[in-house]
Amino acid sequence: MVLLAILQRGEDANALEIRRELEESANRKVAKGAFYTTLNRLERKKYLSWTARTVVEGRSGLPQRHFKVTPQGVAELQKSRDALQNLWQGLDEVWEAR
């Protein structure tokens, strides 16, 4: 979901924007610790990358990390989408029976 949220926000998404996108899309709170752990794990797997950007006035002076999905991340998302589509295939009849 994090990779999808980054794609939704565009190529220039910072962590706060990504987290907000996740919370709005999933309609639930996202714990900071779990979120940043996930970002780090996705970076280690080379599914996302980031660049440090100059800080906006009024902030603490620390640069912001801006994230983008890598080609490997896009490929992984496509594999996940295909797997989900395969699982959903043929479930219309089951779904209607409930």
CYANA upper distance limits for C-alpha pairs under 8 A (distance plus 0.5 A):
  1 MET  CA      5 ALA  CA      6.63
  1 MET  CA     22 LEU  CA      7.80
  2 VAL  CA      6 ILE  CA      6.75
  2 VAL  CA     18 ILE  CA      7.79
  2 VAL  CA     22 LEU  CA      7.57
  2 VAL  CA     38 THR  CA      8.36
  2 VAL  CA     39 LEU  CA      8.18
  3 LEU  CA      7 LEU  CA      6.83
  3 LEU  CA     47 TYR  CA      8.42
  3 LEU  CA     48 LEU  CA      8.12
  3 LEU  CA     69 VAL  CA      6.94
  3 LEU  CA     73 GLY  CA      7.77
  3 LEU  CA     77 LEU  CA      8.17
  4 LEU  CA      8 GLN  CA      6.64
  4 LEU  CA     77 LEU  CA      8.43
  5 ALA  CA      9 ARG  CA      6.70
  5 ALA  CA     18 ILE  CA      6.32
  5 ALA  CA     21 GLU  CA      6.46
  5 ALA  CA     22 LEU  CA      6.58
  6 ILE  CA     10 GLY  CA      6.68
  6 ILE  CA     11 GLU  CA      7.66
  6 ILE  CA     13 ALA  CA      6.66
  6 ILE  CA     18 ILE  CA      6.41
  6 ILE  CA     67 PHE  CA      7.57
  6 ILE  CA     68 LYS  CA      6.98
  6 ILE  CA     69 VAL  CA      7.39
  7 LEU  CA     11 GLU  CA      7.24
  7 LEU  CA     68 LYS  CA      7.93
  7 LEU  CA     69 VAL  CA      7.43
  8 GLN  CA     21 GLU  CA      8.44
  9 ARG  CA     13 ALA  CA      6.17
  9 ARG  CA     17 GLU  CA      7.87
  9 ARG  CA     18 ILE  CA      7.39
  9 ARG  CA     21 GLU  CA      7.99
 10 GLY  CA     68 LYS  CA      8.16
 11 GLU  CA     67 PHE  CA      7.30
 11 GLU  CA     68 LYS  CA      5.53
 11 GLU  CA     69 VAL  CA      8.03
 12 ASP  CA     66 HIS  CA      6.05
 12 ASP  CA     67 PHE  CA      6.66
 12 ASP  CA     68 LYS  CA      7.12
 13 ALA  CA     17 GLU  CA      6.65
 13 ALA  CA     18 ILE  CA      6.82
 13 ALA  CA     66 HIS  CA      5.67
 13 ALA  CA     67 PHE  CA      5.89
 13 ALA  CA     68 LYS  CA      7.52
 14 ASN  CA     18 ILE  CA      6.75
 14 ASN  CA     64 GLN  CA      7.28
 14 ASN  CA     65 ARG  CA      6.29
 14 ASN  CA     66 HIS  CA      4.88
 14 ASN  CA     67 PHE  CA      6.53
 15 ALA  CA     19 ARG  CA      6.58
 15 ALA  CA     65 ARG  CA      7.49
 15 ALA  CA     66 HIS  CA      7.57
 15 ALA  CA     67 PHE  CA      8.05
 16 LEU  CA     20 ARG  CA      6.68
 17 GLU  CA     21 GLU  CA      6.62
 18 ILE  CA     22 LEU  CA      6.78
 19 ARG  CA     23 GLU  CA      6.74
 19 ARG  CA     30 VAL  CA      7.42
 19 ARG  CA     35 PHE  CA      7.86
 20 ARG  CA     24 GLU  CA      6.57
 21 GLU  CA     25 SER  CA      6.44
 22 LEU  CA     26 ALA  CA      6.31
 22 LEU  CA     27 ASN  CA      8.36
 22 LEU  CA     30 VAL  CA      7.83
 23 GLU  CA     27 ASN  CA      5.85
 23 GLU  CA     28 ARG  CA      5.63
 23 GLU  CA     29 LYS  CA      5.92
 23 GLU  CA     30 VAL  CA      6.60
 24 GLU  CA     28 ARG  CA      7.61
 30 VAL  CA     34 ALA  CA      7.96
 30 VAL  CA     35 PHE  CA      7.17
 31 ALA  CA     35 PHE  CA      6.58
 32 LYS  CA     36 TYR  CA      6.63
 33 GLY  CA     37 THR  CA      6.56
 34 ALA  CA     38 THR  CA      6.59
 35 PHE  CA     39 LEU  CA      6.83
 36 TYR  CA     40 ASN  CA      6.71
 37 THR  CA     41 ARG  CA      6.66
 38 THR  CA     42 LEU  CA      6.58
 39 LEU  CA     43 GLU  CA      6.67
 40 ASN  CA     44 ARG  CA      6.73
 41 ARG  CA     45 LYS  CA      6.82
 42 LEU  CA     46 LYS  CA      6.77
 42 LEU  CA     47 TYR  CA      5.77
 42 LEU  CA     48 LEU  CA      6.48
 43 GLU  CA     47 TYR  CA      6.29
 43 GLU  CA     48 LEU  CA      5.57
 43 GLU  CA     49 SER  CA      6.50
 46 LYS  CA     70 THR  CA      7.47
 46 LYS  CA     72 GLN  CA      7.12
 46 LYS  CA     73 GLY  CA      7.54
 47 TYR  CA     69 VAL  CA      6.52
 47 TYR  CA     70 THR  CA      5.82
 47 TYR  CA     71 PRO  CA      7.86
 47 TYR  CA     72 GLN  CA      5.86
 47 TYR  CA     73 GLY  CA      4.26
 47 TYR  CA     74 VAL  CA      7.98
 47 TYR  CA     76 GLU  CA      8.25
 48 LEU  CA     67 PHE  CA      7.19
 48 LEU  CA     68 LYS  CA      6.10
 48 LEU  CA     69 VAL  CA      4.85
 48 LEU  CA     70 THR  CA      5.49
 48 LEU  CA     73 GLY  CA      6.72
 49 SER  CA     67 PHE  CA      6.14
 49 SER  CA     68 LYS  CA      6.05
 49 SER  CA     69 VAL  CA      6.95
 49 SER  CA     70 THR  CA      6.97
 50 TRP  CA     65 ARG  CA      6.38
 50 TRP  CA     66 HIS  CA      5.68
 50 TRP  CA     67 PHE  CA      4.74
 50 TRP  CA     68 LYS  CA      6.69
 51 THR  CA     65 ARG  CA      6.04
 51 THR  CA     66 HIS  CA      5.88
 51 THR  CA     67 PHE  CA      7.21
 52 ALA  CA     63 PRO  CA      6.21
 52 ALA  CA     64 GLN  CA      6.00
 52 ALA  CA     65 ARG  CA      5.11
 52 ALA  CA     66 HIS  CA      6.78
 53 ARG  CA     63 PRO  CA      5.91
 53 ARG  CA     64 GLN  CA      5.82
 53 ARG  CA     65 ARG  CA      6.81
 53 ARG  CA     66 HIS  CA      7.38
 54 THR  CA     63 PRO  CA      5.79
 54 THR  CA     64 GLN  CA      7.35
 55 VAL  CA     59 ARG  CA      7.15
 55 VAL  CA     61 GLY  CA      6.55
 55 VAL  CA     62 LEU  CA      6.80
 55 VAL  CA     63 PRO  CA      5.44
 55 VAL  CA     64 GLN  CA      6.74
 69 VAL  CA     73 GLY  CA      6.10
 69 VAL  CA     74 VAL  CA      7.08
 70 THR  CA     74 VAL  CA      6.84
 71 PRO  CA     75 ALA  CA      6.71
 72 GLN  CA     76 GLU  CA      6.71
 73 GLY  CA     77 LEU  CA      6.67
 74 VAL  CA     78 GLN  CA      6.72
 75 ALA  CA     79 LYS  CA      6.83
 76 GLU  CA     80 SER  CA      6.74
 77 LEU  CA     81 ARG  CA      6.56
 78 GLN  CA     82 ASP  CA      6.61
 79 LYS  CA     83 ALA  CA      6.69
 80 SER  CA     84 LEU  CA      6.70
 81 ARG  CA     85 GLN  CA      6.64
 82 ASP  CA     86 ASN  CA      6.69
 83 ALA  CA     87 LEU  CA      6.80
 84 LEU  CA     88 TRP  CA      6.67
 85 GLN  CA     89 GLN  CA      6.51
 87 LEU  CA     91 LEU  CA      8.41
 88 TRP  CA     92 ASP  CA      8.34
 90 GLY  CA     94 VAL  CA      8.26
 91 LEU  CA     95 TRP  CA      6.35
 92 ASP  CA     96 GLU  CA      6.61
 93 GLU  CA     97 ALA  CA      6.72
 94 VAL  CA     98 ARG  CA      7.22
